Amino acid sequence: MAERCLHGMDARFCASCNRRSRMPPGTSAGGGSATLAEVLQFLNAEQVRATYGAVGELVGVSPRNVGALLGDRRPEASWVVNAADGVPSGYDADQVHAHLLSTPDVISTGRALRLRMMLWRKRADYVGSRTR
């Protein structure tokens, strides 16, 4: 059986994945510079929201597909929100992180999300190097 890509398609026929694979190292077409798991790790660690569009742009999928890729509605995934109202679509109160609305900050572009994640990683690397 053929290998599936992150979009759930046969990897040989996914236009997004195949387009990215022909790009020079370190670049991507329309995103794809982070995994969804990495984005969720960042959003939870920093307790900051990001729109479905920003996350989709960064991981290389359409905003509509981000919700499906997030899987079950749970507090850890509730940091990914609707651009119009700043809350996750279709979540019940018990599925939303308790600190979701503690800051008005919402990352709305893939570029801003990528930059914030890069700074977060650098900060984590720096702190880790000082404790060794």
N, C-alpha and C positions, 0 to 999 in steps of 0.2 A: 504494500500500500504506500502511496506517495506521502511524503512528509507534509504536515500542515504548517502554514505560516502563522504569524501572530494575528492575522485577520481571519483565521479559520478556513482559509482556502487551500487548495492544492498549491504548494509553494512554487511549483513550476509555472503556474498561470496567474499569479498575483502580480498585477501591474505595479502596485506600490513597492512591494518587496524587490521585484526584479529591477525596477528603475533605480532604487537605492543601491542595489548591488553593483551597478555599473558606475556609480559616482566615485570620485577620488576618495581615498581614506580621509576620515575626519569631516566629511561633508555629508549632507543628506538632502534628498528632494522632498520638500514639504515636511520636514521634521525627522523623526526616527532617531534622535540623538540620545534618547533615554528610554528605559523600559517603564511600563506602568507601575511595576513594583517599586522602582527607584523613585518615581514621582510620589507615590503614596507614602513612602518612607520619609521623604523630604517634607511633604505637607503635614504629616503627623508630628514630626520632630519640631518643625517650626510653628506649628499650629496656625497655618495660614491657608486661606482658600484660594482655589484656582478654578477658572471656568472650564466647562467641558471643551470649549474651543481651544483654549490655551493648552490643555493636556493633550487633546487630539493632535494639535499642530506639532507638539514636541515628540509624541510617540509615533506619529506618522499614520494616524487614522482619522476618519471624519468624526466630528463632535458627536454625531448620532450614535456612532459605534462605541464611544467611550463608556457609556452607561452599561452596555452589554458586556464589555470587557471587564468592568469592575466586578461583575458577578453579584452575589447577594448584597442587599442593602445592609450596611453595618457602619458603626461609628468611624472606623478607620478609613472608609471610602467616602464618607460624607463631606470631606474637605473639597471634593470636586463638585462645583455648583453651577447653577443656571446663571447666565450673565444678567438676565433681566431682574432677578430678585435676590441673588446672592445666597440662595439655599439649594440643596440638592433636590433634583426632581423626583417626586413620588416617594419620598422618605417619610416614615411616621416619626413621631417625637422620640420614641425609644431607639430608633435607628441612627439618630444624629449625635455626633460627638458633643459632649457637655459644654465644651469651650468654643464651639463653632462660631458663635456670634460675639466672641470676646474682643475682636478687633474688626474695624471696618475694612481692613486691607483685603483686596481680592485681586489676584494676578489674572490679567485678562488676555495676555498674548503669549504665544509659545516662546518668543524671544525673551521676554521678561522672566518667564519661568525658567528657561535655560540659564540665564544669567544668575538668578537667585540660587539655583541649584549648584552652579559652579562655585559661587561664593561660600555656600554652605559646606560643600565638599572640601574646599581649601581650608576653611575654618576648622573642620573636623580633622583634617590631616595635620594642621598646625598644632591643635590641642593634643592629638595623639602623639606627635613627635616630641612634645615637651614633657610627656609623662613617661617616656621610655627611659 
